[in-house]
Amino acid sequence: MCMKARSASQKPQSLVPPYPSSQNQSEPNLQGPDTGFLLQIDHWSDLAIGIDEKGQYWAITPPPEQGELFKKAHAIELPLKGDRWRKVLETLAESESGHRVRRADLLQSLGYFSPSVMLVDRDSRALPGEIEHAQIQALETRFNVARKQLTMTLADLRRELGNLVRTGKNSSLKCLRADGDFMDAGFRVRYLTRGSNERLVFGTSKA
């Protein structure tokens, strides 16, 4: 039977030890004072999120390897709502690593920026290269606006997830952070697919 998301009045779920073998997906222990957290882990790298066929998000620790069984009965459903979460988590699930994606891919998935060339009205009086320069400037302006929008979105999502999952000191610094050309979630995301025996697998292809 699936374990449903816990209310804010229930105890947080402490998922320990921090880096156990993925074969030890045992029943997590309940401990700690009453808080609004659903889960408690030491590091974001202890966490995996599986996306099931209904588009629901299931958190589990230790994170299974790609292709391993996903024991949904030992997972907690995360009430992450909205298109932003869906687009970010699906982009991560479809990435090679499951936790690191190109910033450009994320900008495009969220609809914040497309690298298509902007059309600038042509002027017969324009000097050679002026129109191309104007196009480049327009693209740079759009890209800078999109980057700021992405930064604000990741901050919002980081705060929402931090209200559900409690981590160790300074762990928030490694959650949903864009650095250079990439964004690293800190945790792994994959689609939950059905194996040959119909058991759930932490996979890559969409369910």
N, C-alpha and C positions, 0 to 999 in steps of 0.2 A: 504494500500500500504506500502511496506517495506521501511524503511528509510535506504539509502545506506551510506557507509562510506564517510566521508567528506574529502575534500582535505585539504592540509596544509594551504591554504590561507584563509580557513573559520574559523569562531569563534569556540572556544571549547565549547562543550556541558556541561553545569554545571548541575549536577544531585543532587538535594537537595530536602528535608532536609537530614542530614546524616543518621538518623536511623528512618525513617518513617515506618508505617505499610505496610506490603507487599500488602495490599489491595489497596494502593494508588499509583498504577503504572500509574501516570498521565503524560501528555506531559511535557518533561523536558524543562527547560528554557535555552535560549542562553544568555550568558553574558561573560564579560571579553574581554581583548584585543585580537587582531589577533595573533594566535600562531599556532604551528604545532600539538597541541593536539586535539584529537577527543572528549574526555570526560574530565570532571572535577568533582572529588568527594573529600570528606574529608578523608575517610578511605577506605582501600582495602576491608574491611568487608561490605562496602556499595555496592559492585559490585558482580554481578553474570554473568557467561558466559554460554550461551546455545549453544549446537552443533546440527545443524539441519541435515536433511537427506542427504544434499549435502556436509556435512563436513565443512560448513561455521560456523564461530564463531560470536555470537551475544551478546553484552554487554547490561545489563539492571540494573537499580537501582530503587527502593530498590529491593534486591534479593528476588524473590518469594520462598515460601516454597516448598519442594518436593511435587509434585502432584498438585500444583496450576497452573492456566493458565499462560502462558508466552505470553505477549502482544508484539509480534514481531514488530508491527507498532511503538512502543515506544522504540525500541532497536536500537543500532548502530552496524553495522557490523565492526568487527575488522579484518584488513588485516594481520593476523598472518600466516606466510608462513613456510613451511618446515616440515620434518618428526619429528624434535625434538618437535615442538609445538604440532603436532598431537599426539605423543606418551605421552607427559606429560599431556595434557588436557584430553585425553581418560582415562589415568590411574586415574586421579582425578575424572572424571565423573563416573567411575565404583567403586569408593571407597565408604565406608559406609557413610562418612561425606560429601563428595564432595569437601573438601578443604585440607584434611590431608591424606597422604599416607605413607606407610613404605618405607624407603630409599631403602631396598633390592628390593621391587617391582618395584620401579622407575629405579633402575640400570638394572634390567632384561628387563623391557619394552623398554628401550633405547638401549639394546644390549651391554651395557658396561661390564656386569658381569653376569655369570651364576654360581651357586654354585656347578655345577657338578665337580666331582673329576678329577683332572688332572692326566694323566698317566705319570709315571716316569719310565724310562728304568730300568729294574731290573738287578742287578749285583750280581752274585753268591758270590762275595767277600764282599757284604754289610753286616754289622752287624745287628742283630735284631733291628727293629724299625727305621733304617736309611732311608729306602724308604718312610715310612709313614711320617717321619719328613720332608723329602724333599718335599712331596706332600703338607703338611701343609704350608711350607714356600712359595712354589710356589703360592698357593691360596692366602696367605696373601699379597704377592707382587702384584698379579693381582687385589685384592680387593682395595689396597691402590691407585693403578693407576686409577681404576674405580671411586673411591671417588673423586679424583682430577679432573677427566674428568667431573663428575657430577657437581662439584662446578663451573667449568668454564662454563658449559652449562647453569646452572641456572643464573649465572651472565649475560650471553648473553641475555637470555630470559627476565630477569628482566629489562635490559636496553631497549630492543625492546618494551616491554609493557609500560615502563615509558616514551617512546617517543610518545605514543598514548594516555595515560591516565595520567592526572595531579592529584596529590593527595596532602594532607596536609604535613606539615613539619615532617620529620622523618618517614613518612609512608612507604618509600622504605625498611625500616628495617624489615617490616612485610610482604614482598612480596617474594614468592618463596624462602623460607629460609629452609635449612636443619639443623636440630638440633638433635643430637643424632641419634636415629634409625628412625626418621620421617622427612618428608618434609611437611611444611605447606605453602599453596599458599597464604593465606590471603583472598582470594575470593573463591566463590563456583562455581563449574562446574557440569553441568548435561546435558544429552542428551535431545533434544526436541522431544517428542513423540506426537502422535495423540490420543486424547481422544475419547470417544464413539461418540461425536458430531463433530469429525474431527478438533477440536480446539487444538492448540499447548499446551502441558503440560510440565512443568519443571520436567522431570522424571529421571529415572536411567537406564532403558534398552536402548540398542542401537536402534536408529531409523531404 
